[in-house]
Amino acid sequence: MTRLFRERISLAAAQKKSSVILALDVPPSAADPLKLAEEMISAVHENICAIKINFHLMLPLSGSEVAHVNRLAHSHGLQTIADIKLNDIENTNDVAVDHLAGRMGFDAVIANPFIGQAALASLVRKARSTGAGVIALVYMSNPGAAEGFGLAVASRKKKLYRIFLERASRADADGVVVGATRPAIIKEIARESPEIKIYSPGVGSQGGDLERAIRNGSSYLIVGRSIVEAKDPARAAREIKERILQVRLKK
């Protein structure tokens, strides 16, 4: 029986001794985005467990080129995540999953629970049928995230991110995204829902504190510019990996 995505990425993290996910955000100035992506994966694969690809790379490349990047990542024992924050009707989400998982080879997709409980559950089922997983976006890392995810919903007497968390749990999503810039919310979710894996972007350039995110309960850290734009990406990835291991040893 094929392992679920949550099991595959956990296994990759154990094998690599790393819970770092590389956000492969290739700079717009890159003359050859595909070559840069290949070089980055080859340089850092020993110190990460997965790569996350968003529109920085998906738009400049063709579908076959994205599939090639995914195959390269898989050849190094990494999982791959498509970060397009799926947020549409069920039929459109199904088509997206067919392309992302079925044709391009992604292991998981990130989705926005704003689509509603039934649509999110349907998306999880669809993804699982292709062997892929779903990570639900609960709270972004950008400074203005509170203007949306932090809104209070009067009819439910809850913050919107709490509703999104409930939807993710009920749909049996493979994890949730909560920015490392929101350490209190990471701690709240980890304490109340320890079974849910937390994926945290925003370390480094956006001001998220690595040590605090891990101490508060982040399962995986999504790191982009601090590695991609480093003079020595391999060294940067290794140092981040080692910092995380040190925090976990002290917990």
TAWO-V991388 format. One record per helix or strand of 3 or more residues. SS is the DSSP state (H for helix, E for strand). FROM is the first residue (numbers start at 1). TO is the last residue. If there is no record, write none. Layout:
SS;FROM;TO + SS;FROM;TO
This chain:
H;5;16 + E;20;23 + H;33;47 + E;50;53 + H;55;58 + H;63;75 + E;79;86 + H;90;103 + E;108;112 + H;113;115 + H;117;129 + E;133;139 + H;143;147 + H;160;171 + E;175;178 + H;183;192 + E;198;201 + H;210;216 + E;220;223 + H;225;228 + H;233;250
